[in-house]
Amino acid sequence: MKLPTLVLSCLSLFAAACATKSHDGSSTAASVARAVAATSDAHSRPGFTAIEADGRLTVFQHDSKELASFQKDGELGKSVTRIDAGPNGMTLRAPDADTIDGYLMARPGFATRVVDGRIWVFVADSKDWQEFLTTGEPAKSVTRIGAGPHGMTVKAPEGAVIDAWLAAQ
């Protein structure tokens, strides 16, 4: 483990326990949280936050209640772990398997979610993506069975989105 990561991890736990005010009036816990977030950006992917600690990555969907809870108390109630599945052979932890799969399938310019073993792919910040977040499924979709990594089914609003996402891998 890198020394700065270890130091930040220890400081994070200490700061959470005794959130004091610094000279500029901001809390130590907030300062340490910003520092931890800055070191995690190297492994974060579109739609996902990755937090590195003890040589492992804990990944969350940006909008998940588990991320908010983890940021508050530093604990992950239940988790799925995949050894050597992450960048540089790092161990990945997440609240569920779909989050790990989604993290691994994320590509710049695209928003992805794995639902029931199928990869949903959207152009990032598109109207279709927003509709998916709101309703759980776009008005229309194209399905390509077995086209994704490990033979996974890929779904998207248009076939061109699937083609572009596959080419981005």
N, C-alpha and C positions, 0 to 999 in steps of 0.2 A: 504494500500500500504506500502511496506517496505520502511523505511527511505533511505537506500542506493539507491534504484531505483528512488525515488523522487529526491534525490540530483543529481544523474547522469542525470536524465531527464532535470532538471533545468540547470545543467552545460552544457549539450549538446546544448540546445537552446542558452545559453549565448555564448558558444564557437563558434557556427556557426555564430553568429552576429559579433563577434570581434576576429577572428582567429589571435591571437598574437603568437609571438615566445617565447618558454620557454628558460631556461638557456642552455639546451643541443641543441638548434637550431630547435627542432621539434615544430610544431604548436600545440597550445592548443586544437584546434578543432580535430586534428588527435589523440591526446592523449585521449580526452574524447570519441571519436568514438571507439577507441580500448577498452576502459573500458566498454562502453555500449555493444559492441559486445561480450565481455567476459561474461557479465551477461546474455546475450541472449542465449548463448550456451546451457544452461540447458534445454531450450524448443525447440531448433532447431532440426530438423529431417532430415534424408537423403534426399538431394535435395532441402531442404527448409531452409530459414532463418526466425527466429522468433525474433521479437523485442518487449520487454516488456516495457510498459509505462502506467501509471495510472491504473494498475491492469488488463490491457488488453494485448493480444498478437496481433501484426500485423504481418502476415505471407506473405512471398514472395517465389516464385521459385528462386533458386540461380541465374539463368541466365536471370532473367526478367528485362525488361527496367524499370518497376515500382520500383524495388528494387534500381536500380541505381538512379532514380529520387528521391526516398524517402531519400536515403543516402545524396543526394546533398542538398535538400531543406526542408526535414522533413515533407513533405505534401504528402497525398495520395489523388489524384484528385477525384476519385470515389472509392467507396468501398462497400463490402458486409459485414454485421455484423451478427454473430451468438452468441447469449448470452448463456453462460454456456456450450459451445460446446468444449472448450479447456481443457488442463490439469488442474486438481484441480478446475474445474468449471469456468475457466477463459473465458471471452468473446474473441472471435476471430474476427479479421478484416482482409480483404484481398482485392486485386483489383477485384476479381471475385469469384464466388461460386466454380468453378473448382479448384482454388488454395486452398481454405479451404478444400474441399473434398480430394484433393491430399495430403495435410498436414496430415489430419486425417488418411489416408490410408498408410502413409509412415512407413516402417519397416526397421530396420538395415539389410544391405546386399542386399536391393532391391531398385530399382528406380521406382517410380510410377508417373503417370499423369492421371488425370481425363479429358477425352475429350468427349464432348457430352453425359455426364452422364454415360460413361463407364470407368472402371478402367483399364488402361494399366499397366502391371507389367513386370519388367525386372530384371535380375540379375544386380546389380550395376556395372557400368564400363564395361559392356559386349559389344561385337560387335553389338548385336541386339539393345541395348540401344542407342549406337552411331548412328546406322542407323535410328532409330526412331527420334532422335533429328534432323538429317539431312533431312530425307524424309517425316516424319510424320507417317510412318507406316513400320513395318518390312516386309521383303519379304514373310514370311509366318506367320500365327498366329492361335492360338486355342482360341475359344470363349466358355465361360461357362455362359449361361444366368441365372441370378438370384443367382449366387454362392457367390457373394460378400456381404459385410455388407449392410443392408437395402435393400436386394434383387437386388443390382446393378450387372450389367453384368461385368465380368472380362475377359480381353483379354491379351494374352501373346504369345511369340514365341513358347512355348512348354507347354503342360499340366503339366509337372513336376514343372515348375516355378510357376504356379498357386497353385499347391498343397503345395509347400514349403512356399509360401507367406501366404496362408490361415492358415497353421500350425503355422506360426510366430506370429499370432495375439494374 
